[in-house]
């Protein structure tokens, strides 16, 4: 089982990022964090890197449900979605597969939540 869902698109980075955020919102996610690795690597390491953004997405009702079942599950939240530019107008989007990541947690109460979030994240990736 892959630990992520992915799709590559031919569009500008900004167009894809906007579409990802809209699709996340449609699926009930808010973006809690946005990390721009190319900026962080330039600032901290003085290294150039391709455009690579990590969106920390959270679906609050499901996050609450997961935390009620497993108090340490916060170490795996929020759900990360990446947007990276391989070349001009060749943009890849990938989202964590929570079913794969939850296999490390031995708590059957999380399985249903992980499957529901996986469906939502897969739809985001497919719909952009």
C-alpha positions, 0 to 999 in steps of 0.5 A, a space after each residue: 500500500 502506498 503511503 500517498 496519493 499523487 497526481 501530476 498536472 500541466 498548469 502553473 504552480 499557483 493555479 494548482 495550489 489554488 485548486 488544491 486549497 479549493 478542493 480541500 475546502 470542499 472536502 471539509 479541510 482547512 489549511 492550518 499550516 503552509 510551509 514553503 520549503 524553497 524559502 526555508 532552504 534559502 534562508 536557513 541553508 542558502 540553498 536553492 530548491 524547486 517550489 515545494 509547499 507542504 499544506 497541513 490540512 485538517 478536517 476538524 470533526 475527524 481530527 476530534 474523532 481520532 483524538 478521542 480514540 487515540 490521544 497521541 494521534 496528534 503526532 500524525 496530524 494534520 494531514 499533509 498535502 504537498 505541491 511540488 514543481 518538477 519543471 515549468 508547468 509540471 506540478 505534482 500534488 501528493 497527499 498522505 494516505 492515512 490508512 497506510 500511516 495508521 497501520 503503525 497505530 494499533 487501535 482498531 477504533 481509528 480504522 474507520 476514520 482513516 478510511 473516511 479521510 483517505 477517501 476525502 484526500 483521494 478525491 482532492 487529488 483526483 479532482 484538481 
